[in-house]
Amino acid sequence: MSRASHAAAFVAGVAIAATVGAVAAPTRPAATRYRTLDTFAQSLSYVSNQFVEPVDEKKLLYAAARGMLTSLDNYSAFFSPTEYRRLREDTEGEFPGVGLVLGPGGDDDAMPDAKEWPIVDEVLTGSPAEKAGIAVDDRLLAIDGAATVGADGVAIKDERYWDGKLRGPSGTRVKVEYLRPGAPARIADLVRAQIKIPSVSYEALSPGIGYLSIRRFQEATAADAAAALTALDKERAARVIIIDLRTDSGGLLDQAIAIADQFLDKGLIVTIRGRTDAVETHTAHGGGLAVSSKVILLVNAETASAAEILAGALQDHKRGTVIGMRTYGKGAIQTYFDLMDGSGLKLTTHRYLTPLGHQVEGRGITPDVEVAEFEAEVVVAGGSPDVGGEVAPAPAGKSGGSHDILAVRLAEDYQLRIAYQTAQRWLGSK
């Protein structure tokens, strides 16, 4: 897909513009602007020629651009060509690699003496890494012979650097040395393949109750969500749909709008305001796949931007009950601009409002039912600690199998348990 075809704006990675040259220069007297540029050119010349050691001029210019963007707000940023290419891959949700999601390393209960080796947070289903037997919580000791930590046990680079080393053209090889708690180090010789990171997962929890999880709004998220809603309806699990937006940091705005449209028969979805007086609005078209379903939205403090747009739209229209904790509060929209050398800018260009005109920036979405991440313990005098509330019963049927798995899951996930109990009450279940 060409970059010019990315017409839709997106939040925390919003739109693709062809060139910065398309943006009008600020209306300042030319002489004043050029004097400022002369000052920058002088500074660059002094640093390039007088600094005690030789410096790479491109690095200086990139650093200047990075500083300029980060001085604006918490969201605007400059990306080198490598960083920008990876960002685009993450937004598209598909790239060549081995299928590992890495996190920062360090010791934990499973490996108290671990050095800062990158840890495997996720292994994507069907990926080369999964087929080779690499598992969650394994530690990466080396990639193609390059150690991930120094002799002092401190990480040489962060996990994003090593993630980049795992990516590469499909069909190429990469050798990974990894360590599993309680086992000797192993080596896996992996062949990179085209990896698709799924942004949507779903399942029928019980008759009438479906679960739809959205981890990030990527290019195929709306289509994948529509397919999930269709499948849940066929499984007779769409009377109540629990949409899990916890730890969803956002993504493509048009995808969030398209998903909201599946639940709304009419009305405003979002209002977008920019630097000028122009106002952009998006409204529901009607006839969505889930307009007759009752909806619960699970959110937490890491639910942000596009996920907040979806939650805010359904909440304002009283189409969804929001359960969990107050969301992050990112109501700013960034536009991405391609630069000539392959680098790029992420620049805050708009802010958005929920259908009822609520500002999300810095405020977030307030849940209809506030539920902490973990259930509070209740200490009984003279007895053993207990926890409040009751665990939702597994769906009626034979014991074992998926029913027991659901019971365990609800016991471990307090917020999901409250959502499930709410759905049961709506259906009149006992």
C-alpha positions as CSV (number, residue, x, y, z in Angstrom):
1,M,0.0,0.0,0.0
2,S,1.4,3.4,-0.9
3,R,2.0,6.0,1.7
4,A,-0.3,8.4,-0.1
5,S,-3.2,5.9,0.4
6,H,-3.1,6.4,4.2
7,A,-5.7,9.1,4.1
8,A,-7.3,8.5,7.5
9,A,-6.0,10.4,10.5
10,F,-5.0,8.3,13.5
11,V,-4.4,8.9,17.1
12,A,-0.9,8.4,18.6
13,G,0.1,7.7,15.0
14,V,-2.6,9.4,13.0
15,A,-2.2,10.2,9.4
16,I,0.4,10.1,6.6
17,A,1.2,13.3,4.8
18,A,3.3,13.2,1.6
19,T,5.8,15.9,2.6
20,V,6.4,18.6,5.1
21,G,6.6,21.0,2.2
22,A,2.8,20.7,2.0
23,V,2.5,22.5,5.3
24,A,2.3,26.2,5.1
25,A,5.1,28.1,6.8
26,P,4.2,30.3,9.8
27,T,3.2,33.8,8.9
28,R,6.3,35.6,10.2
29,P,8.3,38.4,8.6
30,A,10.8,36.7,6.3
31,A,13.7,38.7,7.6
32,T,13.1,37.6,11.2
33,R,12.7,34.0,10.2
34,Y,15.9,34.0,8.3
35,R,17.8,35.6,11.1
36,T,16.7,32.8,13.4
37,L,17.9,30.2,10.8
38,D,21.2,32.0,10.5
39,T,21.6,31.6,14.3
40,F,20.9,27.9,14.0
41,A,23.4,27.6,11.0
42,Q,26.1,29.5,13.1
43,S,25.5,27.1,16.0
44,L,25.8,24.1,13.8
45,S,29.0,25.4,12.2
46,Y,30.6,26.0,15.6
47,V,29.7,22.6,16.9
48,S,30.8,20.9,13.6
49,N,34.2,22.7,13.5
50,Q,35.1,23.5,17.0
51,F,33.8,20.6,19.2
52,V,36.7,18.8,20.8
53,E,36.0,15.6,18.7
54,P,34.7,15.1,15.2
55,V,31.0,14.9,15.0
56,D,28.5,13.5,12.4
57,E,26.6,16.4,11.0
58,K,23.6,14.2,10.2
59,K,23.4,13.1,13.8
60,L,23.5,16.8,14.9
61,L,20.6,17.7,12.5
62,Y,18.6,14.7,13.7
63,A,19.2,15.7,17.3
64,A,18.1,19.3,16.6
65,A,14.9,18.0,14.9
66,R,14.3,15.7,17.8
67,G,14.8,18.5,20.3
68,M,12.5,20.8,18.3
69,L,9.6,18.3,18.3
70,T,10.0,17.1,21.9
71,S,9.9,20.7,23.1
72,L,6.3,21.1,21.8
73,D,4.4,18.5,23.9
74,N,4.6,14.9,25.1
75,Y,3.4,13.4,21.9
76,S,5.3,15.1,19.0
77,A,8.5,13.4,17.9
78,F,11.1,13.0,15.2
79,F,12.1,9.6,13.9
80,S,15.2,8.5,12.1
81,P,14.6,6.4,8.9
82,T,15.0,3.2,10.8
83,E,12.8,4.3,13.6
84,Y,10.2,5.6,11.2
85,R,10.1,2.4,9.2
86,R,9.6,0.3,12.3
87,L,6.8,2.6,13.4
88,R,5.0,2.2,10.1
89,E,5.4,-1.6,10.3
90,D,3.9,-1.5,13.8
91,T,1.0,0.6,12.6
92,E,0.4,-1.8,9.6
93,G,0.5,-4.7,12.0
94,E,2.6,-6.8,9.7
95,F,6.4,-7.1,9.2
96,P,9.1,-9.7,8.6
97,G,10.6,-11.2,11.8
98,V,10.5,-14.2,14.1
99,G,7.4,-13.4,16.2
100,L,8.8,-12.4,19.5
101,V,7.6,-9.4,21.6
102,L,10.4,-8.3,24.0
103,G,10.4,-6.5,27.3
104,P,13.1,-5.0,29.5
105,G,15.1,-7.6,31.5
106,G,16.1,-8.0,35.1
107,D,15.6,-10.4,38.0
108,D,12.2,-11.7,39.1
109,D,10.8,-14.5,41.2
110,A,11.4,-17.1,38.4
111,M,15.1,-16.0,38.0
112,P,16.3,-14.0,41.0
113,D,19.9,-13.8,39.7
114,A,19.0,-12.8,36.1
115,K,21.0,-10.1,34.4
116,E,19.3,-7.5,32.3
117,W,18.7,-9.8,29.4
118,P,15.6,-8.9,27.3
119,I,12.7,-11.0,28.3
120,V,10.2,-12.6,26.0
121,D,6.8,-11.0,26.8
122,E,4.9,-12.8,24.0
123,V,5.4,-15.4,21.3
124,L,3.0,-15.0,18.4
125,T,1.1,-18.1,17.4
126,G,2.4,-19.9,14.3
127,S,5.6,-17.8,14.3
128,P,9.2,-19.2,13.7
129,A,9.9,-18.5,17.4
130,E,7.0,-20.6,18.5
131,K,7.9,-23.4,16.2
132,A,11.4,-23.4,17.6
133,G,10.1,-23.8,21.2
134,I,10.9,-20.3,22.5
135,A,8.4,-19.4,25.3
136,V,7.2,-16.5,27.4
137,D,9.7,-15.5,30.1
138,D,12.7,-16.9,28.3
139,R,15.7,-14.4,28.3
140,L,17.7,-13.6,25.2
141,L,21.4,-13.9,25.9
142,A,22.7,-13.1,22.4
143,I,21.4,-12.4,18.8
144,D,23.7,-13.5,16.0
145,G,26.5,-13.8,18.5
146,A,26.1,-10.3,19.9
147,A,25.6,-10.4,23.7
148,T,22.6,-8.5,25.0
149,V,24.3,-7.5,28.3
150,G,27.8,-6.5,29.2
151,A,30.2,-8.1,31.6
152,D,28.6,-6.1,34.4
153,G,25.3,-7.7,33.7
154,V,23.8,-4.4,32.5
155,A,21.9,-4.2,29.2
156,I,24.0,-3.0,26.3
157,K,20.9,-1.7,24.5
158,D,17.2,-1.6,25.3
159,E,14.7,-4.2,24.1
160,R,13.7,-2.1,21.1
161,Y,17.2,-2.3,19.7
162,W,17.2,-6.1,20.0
163,D,13.7,-6.3,18.6
164,G,15.0,-4.5,15.5
165,K,17.8,-7.1,15.2
166,L,15.2,-9.9,15.1
167,R,13.4,-8.2,12.2
168,G,14.7,-8.5,8.6
169,P,13.8,-9.8,5.2
170,S,11.7,-12.9,5.1
171,G,13.7,-16.0,4.4
172,T,16.9,-14.7,6.1
173,R,18.3,-16.4,9.2
174,V,19.0,-15.2,12.7
175,K,20.5,-17.1,15.5
176,V,19.1,-16.6,19.0
177,E,20.7,-17.8,22.3
178,Y,18.2,-17.9,25.1
179,L,17.9,-19.0,28.7
180,R,14.9,-20.6,30.4
181,P,14.5,-20.6,34.2
182,G,15.9,-23.9,35.5
183,A,17.4,-25.0,32.2
184,P,20.7,-24.6,30.4
185,A,21.1,-22.0,27.6
186,R,19.8,-23.0,24.2
187,I,20.4,-21.8,20.7
188,A,17.6,-21.5,18.0
189,D,18.5,-21.0,14.4
190,L,15.4,-19.1,13.1
191,V,14.2,-18.2,9.6
192,R,12.4,-14.9,9.5
193,A,8.9,-14.9,8.0
194,Q,6.1,-12.4,7.4
195,I,4.6,-11.8,10.8
196,K,1.1,-10.4,11.5
197,I,0.4,-9.1,14.9
198,P,-3.2,-9.8,15.7
199,S,-4.9,-6.7,17.2
200,V,-8.3,-8.4,17.9
201,S,-9.2,-11.6,19.7
202,Y,-12.6,-12.9,20.7
203,E,-14.4,-15.8,22.3
204,A,-17.8,-16.9,23.5
205,L,-17.7,-16.9,27.3
206,S,-21.1,-18.4,27.8
207,P,-24.5,-18.5,26.1
208,G,-25.3,-14.9,25.2
209,I,-22.0,-13.4,26.4
210,G,-19.2,-12.6,24.0
211,Y,-15.7,-11.2,24.7
212,L,-13.9,-8.9,22.2
213,S,-10.3,-7.8,23.0
214,I,-8.7,-5.0,21.1
215,R,-5.0,-4.5,21.9
216,R,-4.3,-1.7,19.4
217,F,-6.0,0.0,16.4
218,Q,-4.1,-1.1,13.3
219,E,-5.0,-1.1,9.6
220,A,-7.0,-4.3,9.8
221,T,-8.5,-3.9,13.2
222,A,-12.0,-2.7,12.1
223,A,-12.3,-5.6,9.6
224,D,-11.1,-8.1,12.2
225,A,-13.5,-6.8,14.8
226,A,-16.4,-7.1,12.3
227,A,-15.4,-10.7,11.6
228,A,-15.3,-11.3,15.4
229,L,-18.7,-9.8,15.9
230,T,-20.1,-12.0,13.1
231,A,-18.6,-15.1,14.6
232,L,-19.9,-14.3,18.1
233,D,-23.4,-13.8,16.7
234,K,-23.2,-17.2,15.0
235,E,-22.2,-18.7,18.3
236,R,-25.2,-17.0,20.0
237,A,-22.8,-15.0,22.2
238,A,-23.7,-11.5,21.1
239,R,-26.5,-10.5,23.4
240,V,-23.9,-8.9,25.7
241,I,-20.5,-8.1,24.3
242,I,-17.6,-7.3,26.7
243,I,-15.1,-5.1,24.8
244,D,-11.7,-5.2,26.5
245,L,-9.7,-2.0,25.9
246,R,-7.4,-2.4,28.9
247,T,-3.7,-1.5,28.0
248,D,-4.8,-0.4,24.5
249,S,-2.6,2.6,23.8
250,G,-4.5,3.7,20.7
251,G,-3.6,3.7,17.1
252,L,-5.6,4.5,13.9
253,L,-8.4,6.9,14.5
254,D,-10.4,5.7,11.5
255,Q,-10.4,2.2,12.8
256,A,-11.8,3.3,16.2
257,I,-14.5,5.2,14.4
258,A,-15.4,2.2,12.2
259,I,-15.8,0.0,15.2
260,A,-17.9,2.5,17.1
261,D,-20.1,2.6,14.0
262,Q,-20.9,-1.1,14.4
263,F,-22.5,-0.4,17.8
264,L,-24.3,2.9,17.0
265,D,-27.4,3.3,14.9
266,K,-27.1,7.1,14.7
267,G,-25.4,10.1,16.2
268,L,-22.0,11.7,16.5
269,I,-19.0,9.6,17.2
270,V,-16.2,12.2,17.6
271,T,-15.5,15.9,16.9
272,I,-12.0,16.9,15.8
273,R,-10.7,20.5,16.1
274,G,-7.4,21.8,14.7
275,R,-5.5,25.0,14.7
276,T,-8.0,26.8,12.6
277,D,-11.8,27.2,13.2
278,A,-12.5,24.2,11.0
279,V,-14.3,21.4,12.8
280,E,-14.4,17.8,11.5
281,T,-17.2,15.5,12.7
282,H,-17.8,11.7,12.2
283,T,-21.2,10.3,12.6
284,A,-22.7,6.7,12.7
285,H,-24.2,5.3,9.5
286,G,-26.6,2.8,11.1
287,G,-27.1,-0.8,10.4
288,G,-24.0,-2.0,12.3
289,L,-23.4,-5.6,13.3
290,A,-23.9,-5.0,17.0
291,V,-26.5,-2.2,17.3
292,S,-28.8,-4.6,19.2
293,S,-26.1,-5.9,21.6
294,K,-25.7,-4.7,25.1
295,V,-22.1,-3.5,25.7
296,I,-19.6,-3.4,28.5
297,L,-16.3,-1.7,28.0
298,L,-13.3,-2.6,30.2
299,V,-10.7,0.2,30.6
300,N,-7.7,1.0,32.8
301,A,-5.1,3.7,33.2
302,E,-3.3,2.5,30.1
303,T,-6.4,2.8,27.8
304,A,-5.5,5.8,25.6
305,S,-6.3,7.9,22.5
306,A,-8.2,5.8,19.9
307,A,-9.4,3.4,22.6
308,E,-10.7,6.4,24.5
309,I,-12.6,7.6,21.4
310,L,-14.4,4.3,21.2
311,A,-15.2,4.1,24.9
312,G,-16.3,7.8,25.0
313,A,-18.6,7.5,22.0
314,L,-20.4,4.4,23.4
315,Q,-20.6,5.9,26.9
316,D,-22.0,9.2,25.7
317,H,-24.7,7.5,23.7
318,K,-25.5,5.2,26.6
319,R,-24.7,2.3,24.4
320,G,-22.0,0.9,26.7
321,T,-21.3,0.7,30.4
322,V,-17.7,1.5,31.1
323,I,-16.1,-0.6,33.9
324,G,-12.6,-0.3,35.3
325,M,-10.3,2.7,36.1
326,R,-10.1,6.2,34.7
327,T,-8.3,6.1,31.3
328,Y,-5.0,7.7,30.4
329,G,-6.4,11.0,29.0
330,K,-4.9,11.4,25.6
331,G,-7.2,13.6,23.5
332,A,-4.5,14.8,21.0
333,I,-4.2,13.7,17.5
334,Q,-0.9,13.4,15.7
335,T,-0.3,13.6,12.0
336,Y,2.8,11.8,10.5
337,F,4.8,13.6,7.9
338,D,7.3,11.7,5.6
339,L,10.6,13.5,5.1
340,M,12.8,13.2,2.0
341,D,15.5,10.9,3.5
342,G,13.1,8.4,5.0
343,S,12.8,10.0,8.4
344,G,9.6,11.3,9.7
345,L,7.7,13.6,12.1
346,K,4.9,12.9,14.4
347,L,3.2,16.3,15.1
348,T,0.2,17.1,17.2
349,T,-2.2,18.7,14.8
350,H,-5.7,18.3,16.3
351,R,-7.6,17.5,19.5
352,Y,-10.8,15.6,19.8
353,L,-14.0,15.7,21.8
354,T,-16.5,13.0,22.7
355,P,-20.1,13.2,21.3
356,L,-21.2,15.2,24.3
357,G,-18.3,17.6,24.0
358,H,-16.1,16.2,26.8
359,Q,-12.4,17.0,26.7
360,V,-10.4,13.8,27.0
361,E,-6.9,15.4,27.0
362,G,-5.5,15.3,30.6
363,R,-8.9,14.0,31.9
364,G,-9.6,10.6,30.5
365,I,-12.8,8.7,30.5
366,T,-14.4,8.2,33.9
367,P,-15.9,4.7,34.3
368,D,-19.5,4.3,35.0
369,V,-18.5,1.6,37.5
370,E,-15.0,2.0,39.1
371,V,-13.4,-1.3,39.7
372,A,-9.8,-1.7,40.8
373,E,-7.4,-4.0,39.0
374,F,-7.2,-6.4,42.0
375,E,-9.9,-7.3,44.5
376,A,-9.4,-5.9,48.0
377,E,-8.5,-8.4,50.7
378,V,-10.9,-8.7,53.6
379,V,-9.2,-9.7,56.9
380,V,-11.4,-11.6,59.3
381,A,-10.5,-11.1,62.9
382,G,-9.2,-14.4,64.3
383,G,-9.3,-16.1,60.9
384,S,-7.4,-16.2,57.7
385,P,-7.4,-13.5,55.0
386,D,-10.3,-13.7,52.5
387,V,-11.4,-11.6,49.6
388,G,-14.7,-9.8,49.2
389,G,-17.3,-10.7,46.6
390,E,-18.1,-14.0,44.9
391,V,-16.5,-15.6,42.0
392,A,-18.9,-15.8,39.1
393,P,-20.0,-19.4,38.5
394,A,-18.9,-21.2,35.4
395,P,-21.6,-21.5,32.8
396,A,-24.1,-24.4,33.3
397,G,-22.9,-27.7,31.8
398,K,-20.5,-30.4,32.5
399,S,-17.5,-29.7,34.7
400,G,-14.0,-29.5,33.2
401,G,-12.7,-28.2,29.9
402,S,-13.6,-24.6,28.9
403,H,-16.0,-24.1,31.8
404,D,-13.2,-24.7,34.4
405,I,-10.8,-22.5,32.4
406,L,-13.3,-19.7,32.5
407,A,-13.8,-20.1,36.2
408,V,-10.1,-19.9,36.8
409,R,-9.8,-16.9,34.5
410,L,-12.6,-15.0,36.3
411,A,-11.0,-15.8,39.6
412,E,-7.7,-14.3,38.5
413,D,-9.1,-11.3,36.6
414,Y,-11.2,-9.2,39.0
415,Q,-12.3,-6.6,36.5
416,L,-13.4,-9.2,33.9
417,R,-15.2,-11.0,36.7
418,I,-17.2,-7.9,37.5
419,A,-18.0,-7.4,33.8
420,Y,-19.1,-11.0,33.4
421,Q,-21.3,-10.8,36.5
422,T,-22.8,-7.6,35.2
423,A,-23.5,-9.3,31.9
424,Q,-25.1,-12.3,33.7
425,R,-27.4,-9.9,35.6
426,W,-28.5,-8.2,32.4
427,L,-29.4,-11.6,30.9
428,G,-31.2,-12.7,34.1
429,S,-28.6,-15.5,34.7
430,K,-28.1,-16.9,38.2
